[in-house]
Amino acid sequence: MNLTSFALADADLTPMQIDCIDQKAPSQEGASVGQNHTIFYNDEFKTDWSNWSGLMPGVGQLSRELASQGTQLLFVPAPTRPLLSPDLLNPAIKVQGDYLKSGASTEYVAFLRAAQNAGVNIVDLVPPLRSAPKVLNSQIPNYFLRDFHWTQAGSAIAARAIAQAANAKFGNLSFTDYLLGADRFTALENLKQIKRACGIKEEGNLSDRFVTLQTSDLAVIPQNIGSLEQDGTLQWRWFSGPGASFKLVSNAARTVTLDLTFVSPVDKQSLTVRLNGAPVYTAANVKKDASTSKRLRFAIKAGTSMVTLNYGLWNHRRDTRAFSNDNRDLALRFDELTFSAPKSGETAFISPDPYPHVATGDLLDDNMPLVVLAGSSYSDTDLNLAGFLRRELRSDVLNVSTIGGGAYSSIRDYLSSGFQDSHPKLLIWEAPLLFPAGNNPADIRELQGMVNGPCIESKALVWKPGTIGPDATVNLPLVSDQVTYLYVKLNGATSQKIQVDELTGGNLTTRYTIDHGDRSQNRTQFWLRLPPGKATSFNISIPPQAGAPTTQADIAICKSL
């Protein structure tokens, strides 16, 4: 592979700016400059191969658990730039030189062998990403020059390799890639600081951007909208000032309907909706807490159109203090926001269904698709991996990936909730090889237990409601030498962690800390697959470091399916 294989064009940077970036990067903690002005981050050199190999037997067991439910698991490790292109490294820089001496390529082959020996259906992305077949009609390379993620070109190659590994088509839908033009992708914080120090205002990575949508369909790409919030069956999104936008991509002229229902937290609010800069609706003097509904219809041409929403007031603007204890620039709460068009269906951004249909990453639909993607920031909407998978598999793909969640967050959230409602035919678990897979044995055991779903009293081998907390423990006997799982449901409180002590003859043999971390959505239910015939009882508590109160809990042991 030559040195330009991963280099993005620097047409937007002057030679002086490039030199400045090279000089400033080493001053940033965790960053260093390699060949061809490539900025590397220390996490790219922290892959613990023995740790990843040690995880594979657990992933193999998870695959078998899922297969018993009719779901095929594909494990997709996302390679790092040093693994793919060691010729971009500078041996004179210690962290890069040490990596070159570490034998990473040999370790990676051993990792693949461990996966195969464990029965893991693993997708090796290194050969296709190195050979760089042209999948997209674009000249962009596979990875960013100053960011460790793959570009959309790399994402498209990964999608094709994943589809080939799945060895099946999951539908008969037709999808098309549409070029939106050059766009900037959010950069890592290190790079933002480096560019600021060099006086460069454009902090993102410039690249072509594609969106994949169903042929003869309409795609809606949101920008600056709040995350989905809910209370029971009610859902809403807060939109922040000064405005939000929706990029509409269509391969034909059509009439689009936009249904809005919104509530203002302040008096004298205003909302202006524009199509390609021209106002199509204005609401003035909107009263505080009053619900306003409006249906708009407008014609768009083939190609790209822009719908923008702008507000007159928002939290913390001038003297506006709708929520003094909330740092967000909240302007309007939307209880409904749906785009629809004939023969294109609906794109609903607020819906009673908590699991989104993600034709462009954040949409909602009532039907669970046959394919689910649970990944990291490599599966971010902007990088369009789910979109390219739709095209390759000819099926819709539900993208439940969590940005910044590492290897476990997204698949943990999905298996604990969405999977319980409907089992997909294919579950794609994308995990970045940036750092150790995690040394906590409870992580993979919890995923194995989650496949079984919540344990109910009528099916429990042991059912023991009780009080658990930092100073309150419930003891459960192990009553079966079969494969079982522990299920804990907190009532009236949430916690990031619970602690399970495995006892043999009253003596502690293994301590499991089930940790859902900062990004997990589900902090009331915990699972743990239990080894057969090893322990005699278990103590369940909440560790002090979880910062959770003592609470009532339903605690059970059930037989694995």
N, C-alpha and C positions, 0 to 999 in steps of 0.2 A: 504494500500500500504506500503510495507516495504521500509526501507531506501536505499536499493540498486536499487530501481526501475529506477532511473534516472542516476545512477553513471556509468560513462564510466570507463573501465579498465585503470589503471595507470601503465601498463606494461612498458611504455616508460619513466616513472619517478621513481626516487629513493625515498625512504622514506624521505631522507634529503631534496630533492627538494619539496616534498609535504608539509613538515613542513614549508619550506621557503615561499611557496605560501600562506599558511594559515597565516603566520606572516605578510607578505607584503600587503595582500589584504586590510586590514582595513585602511592602510595608503593611499590608492587610493580613491580619491573623488568619491562617488557614489557606492562604493563596500563594501560588508561585507561577512563574512564567516558563513555559516549555518552548519547543521549537515553533517556528512559524507564528509567533505572537499568541500562542495558545495559553490561556489562563486555566490552570488546574486548581482544584480545591482538595484539601487534605482528605476529605471523606472518600474521594475516589481511590485513595491508596490504602484504605482501611479494611478492605475485604478480608474477612477471616474465613479462609477456605475450609479449615477443619470444622469451624462452627456451622457453615452452610452444609457441608457434607453430613455432619451429625444430625442435622434437621431432617434429612431425607427419609429415614425410616418412619418418622412421624407423618410426613406428607404422604408417604405411601399408604399408611394406615388411613389417613383422611380420605385418600382416593377411594379406598375400598368401602369406607363408610358411605361416601357419597354415591358410589356405584350401586349400593344396595337400595338407594332411593331413586335410581334411574338417572343420576347426574354424572356426566363425564367431567373429570377435573383435568385441566391443562395448566401445568406450572410453567410460568414464563419469567425467567430471570432476565432483567434488563442489564446488558453489559455496560461496563464503564469505558470511557475513552482510553485510559491507559491499557486496558486489556485488549481493546480492538486495534489500537495503533500505538504501540510502544515507541515507534520511531518519532513520535511527537514529543517524547520526554527528553529532558536535558540531564544527562548523567552527572553533570557538575553540581546540580542542586541535590542536596542530601535526600530529601523525601522522594524525589524522582529517581535518583540513582539507586536507593535502597529497593525501590519497587522493581527496577530492572534486574536486580540481583536475586529477587525473591522467587523467581520461577513461576510467575503467575499463570502462564499458559499451561504448564504441566499440572498445576494445582486445579485449574479449571477443568481439564480433562478428567482428573480424578473425581472432581465434584459431579460431573456428568455421569461417570461410571457408578458413583454411589447412588445417584438418583435412579438410574436404570436398574441397579441391583435391588432397590427398595420398591420397584414396581411403580415408580413415578412417571407419568407421561409428561416429560419435560421437553420444552421447545428450545433448541440451541440456536440462538440468534446471531452468534458470532460469525459463522460462514457467510450468511446472506448479507449481513451488514458490512463485512469486509469486502465482499465481491461487488457490492453496491449496484445491483441490477436496477435499471430505470423503471420504476413503477409509476411515478408521477410525471406529468408533463411539465417538468420544472428543472432548473439547473441547480437548485439548492442541494448542498451535500447532506450527509446523514446526521451529523451532530453539530451543535453550536461550537463556535470557536472559543467563546468566553463563558460558557454555561455547560454544565455536565449533562443536560438533557439531549435526547435526539430531536431533530427537527421533524417537520411533517414528512420529509422525504424518508427519514429513518423510520418514522412511525408507519408509513405505508409499506415499507419492506417488512417490518415486524408483523404487520397484519397479514400479509401474504404468507409468511412462514407459519404463523399461528393457524391460519385456515388450512394450510397443507397438512399440518400435524393433526388437526381435527379430523381430516380425511372424510369429510361429509359436508354437504350443503344442508342448511337448516331452513330453507324456504325457497321461494321462487320469485322474490322481489327483485327489482332492478334499481340500482343506485348509481348516481353520477357524481364525480368530483367537480366542484365549481371553484375556480380561482377568484378569491376576493380581492387580490392585489397584495402589495407589500404591506406588512403590518409589523408592529413591535410586540414581542412577547415579554412578559414581565421578567426582569433579570433578578439574579440572586442579590441579596443585600450587599455582599462583598463588592460585586461589580458596580452596583449603584454608587457606593461610596468612592470607588476608584474613579468613576466617570465624573462625579461631582468635583473631586479634587482636581480633575483635569479640565474643569469648566465645560463639560459636555452635558447638555440638557437632556438629550435623548438617552434615557437610562435602559431601555429595553433592547432586545436583540432583533435586528431587522431581518425579515425573511418573508418569502411568499407564504400566503395563507390560503388554504383550501377548506371548503366545507363539503361534506358528502351528504346528499339528500336523495330521497326516493325520486326516481325519474318521473317527470311530469308532476312534481310536488313543490311545496313551498317550505323553505327553511327560515327559521326565525332565530337570530343570534343575539342574546341580550348582553348589555354592557351596563355596569353600575347599578345592578338591582340587588336588593338584599336577599339573604338566604331565607329559605322557607321556614316559617315558625308555625307552631300548632299547639292547640289545647284541645285534646280529645279529637273530635272529628272536624273542628274548625281550623282553617289554615289561613295564613296571610303572609305578606312580605312588606317590609318597610323599605321605601325608596328614599334615598338620601339626596340632599342638595349638592349642586344646583340642578341636576337633572339626570335622566337615564336615556338610553337609546336602544333601539332594536333594529338590527340589520336584516332586511328581508331579501332573500335570494330566491328568484323564481326563474324557471326556464321558459316562461310564457307570460304574456300579459294576462292579468286576472283582477277581479274585484275582491278586496280583502275586507273582512269585518273585524272590528276591534271592540270587544265588550269590556267595559271598565266599571268597577265599583270601588270607591275610595273614601277614606275618612281622614280628615285633617286633625292634628293634635292642637291646632291654634286657630284663632279667629282671623278672618280677612285673608285667608290663604287663596292662592290662585294656581291654576294648572293650565298650561298651554301645550297642546299636542300638535306637532308639525310633521308634515310629510315632505321630505327633501327640502326642508327649510321654510315651506309655506304653511301657515297656520290652517288647521282643519277643525280645531275645537279649542275654545277657551272657557274656563270656569272661573269666574271672579267672585270675590267676597265669600268664599266658602266658609261656612260656620264651623266652629269647633265641635267635634264629635258627631257632626251630621254626615249621614251616609249618602253619597251621590253616585248614581248609576247612569251610564251613557253608552249607547251603541253607535259606533262610527263606521261608515263605509267609504272606501276610497279605492281608486284604480291605481295599479302599479304596472310598470312595464317589465318586460323580460330583462333579467339582469339583477342589479342590486339597487334597492331603495332603502331609505333611512327614515325611521319613525323616531322622533325625539319627544321626550316629556320634560318640561321645565316648570319649576315651582317658584313662587314669589318669596316664600319664607321657609326656613328650616331651622332645626334646633341649633342653638349657639350662633346663629347669624345675627349680628348686631345685638339687639336686646331681646331676641327671641329665646325663651327658656321653657320650651315645652316639657323637657325632661332634664332637669338640672343635673341629675346623677348619671345620665347616659351620655357618653362622649361622642356617640354617632350623630351625624348631621341629618337626623330624621326629618322628613318633609311630609310624606303622605303614607298612610297604611292602605295597601291595596288588598281587598278581599276577593276581587276577581280581576283577572287580566288574561283575556283569551283572544288569540288571533285565529281566524278561520277563513276558509275559502272553498268554493265548490270543487269537489273531487280531490281536495287536499286534506280534509279532516281538520281537526283542531290542534292548536298548540296552546295549552293552558299552563300558565305560570303559577296559578293558585288553584288547587283542586282538593277534594276530600281524600284522594288517593295519595298516601305518603311516599309511594315509590314511583319516581319519575320515568317516563318514556323519554329517552334522551337522544332524539334524532339529531340535536345539536348540543346536547350536554345537560340541559336543565329543564326539560319539558315533562309534561305529565300525561299519563294515559291510564285507562282502566285495565288494560291487558298486559299481563306479565309476559315478556318475550321468552323465546327458547334459549337465548344466549345472554349470559351476564358477565360483565367485565368488572372485576374487583382489583384495583391496582393502586399505584402511587401517583405522584405528579407526572410520571412518564405517560400516564393515561389521562392527563388533563384534557379538558375539552379543547383548549387552544391547539393542542398537538394532534387532535383528530384521530387517535387510534381507534376509538369506538366507531367513528364514521367509516374509516377504511375497512374495519372488520365487517361492517354491514355490507359493503360492496362485495367483499371476498366471500362471505358466507351466504349472501343473498337473503339475509334475515335481519330483523331488528335486533339491536343489542342494547341491553340496559347497562348503563355505566354508573356504578356505585362507588367509583374510586374517590379516595380521600387525599387531597393535596397535603403534603407534609406529614402524612400518617405512617410512613415507613412501610414495612412489609405486612403488618397485621391489621391495622385499623379498619380498612375498608372491608376485608373479608370477614372480620369479626362482627362488624355492624350488620353486614348482610346476612350471615348465617344465623344471627340471633334474632332476626326479625323478618326481612323480606323472604328469605328461603322457606320460612315456616308457612307462608301463604301459598307458594307455588314453587315447585322444584323445576329448575331449567334443565334442558337437555345437556347444555354445556356451560361450565363455570370456568372462566379464565382468570387465574390468579397471577397477576403481574407483580413482581417484587424486584426492587432495585438492588444491585450488587454493590452498593456504595459503602456499606458498613457491615458489621456482624449481623447475622440473622437474628440474634438475640439468644442469650444464654438461659432464659427462663423456660424450664421444661413445661410449665403450666400453659404457655401460649398455645402450643400445638395440641396439647391434651384438651384444652377448652374448645378449640375448633372441632375436634373429634366428637366431643360431647354435644356441641350445639346441633350437629346434624340430626340428633334424635328429637330435638324440640323440647319444650317445657315438660317437666314431669308432673303429672296430675295424681291426686291422692289415690284414685281408684286403681291406678296402675303401678303404684310405688311399692317396691320391696320394703322400704323403710320410709315412713312419713313422720316428721318430728318438728312441728312448729316450735319456735323458741325465740329467745332474745339473744342477739349477738352484738358485740361491740368491742372496743379496746380492752374492756375488762369483763366481757361476758362471752362465754363459750358454750356451744352446744356439741354434745358427743353423740355420734351415730355409730352403731355396730355395723360391721360388714357381714351380711347374712347370706352371701352367695359367693360361690367360687366361679360364677359366670362373669362375662364382661359386662360391667355396669357403668353408670355415670352418676355423678353427684350433681344435683340441681339446687340452687339457692336463689330464692326470690325475696328481695327486701321489700317490706311493706312500710311506707311512710317515710322513707329516706333513700338517698342514693349514696354510692361510694365508688371511688376509683378502684378499690382493691378489697379482696377478702383473703383470708389466710386459711389454708387447710393443712392440718398436721396429720400425717399418716402414722398410726401407732401399731406396733406389734408387741403384744404382751405388755401393754402399758408404756412401752418405751418409744420415743420419737425415732422414726426411721427416715422419713422424708418430709420436708416442709415445702408446700406449694403456695406461692403468692400469685393469685389470679389478678392481673393488673390491666385495667382497661385504659389507663393513660388519660392524657388531657383531651384527646380528640374523639374519644369514643362517644357514640350517641346513647348507648345502652349501659346504664350504670345501676340497674336494679336487678338484673338477672345474671347469674354466673353458672358456668358448667365446668365439669372436669371429668374426663374419661378415667375410670379407675382400673388399675391393673388387677387381673384375676388372681385370687388366692394368695395375695402377698400380705396385706394388712389385716388386722383384727378389728380396728375401729378408726374413726376420724374425729378430730376436733375442728370445729368451724368457728372462726371469729373474724373481726375486722381489725387489722393491724393499726397501731396508734398513728403511723405515718400517713394513713389514708385520710385523716382529718374528718372522719364521718362520725355521727353520733351513734349511740347505742340504739338499736331498732329491733322491731319484731321482724321475723323472717320465716318463710316456709322453706324447710330443708328436707330434701328427699334423696333417696337412692333408687334408681330405676334400672331395669335391664335394657341394655343396648339393643337396638332393632337388628 
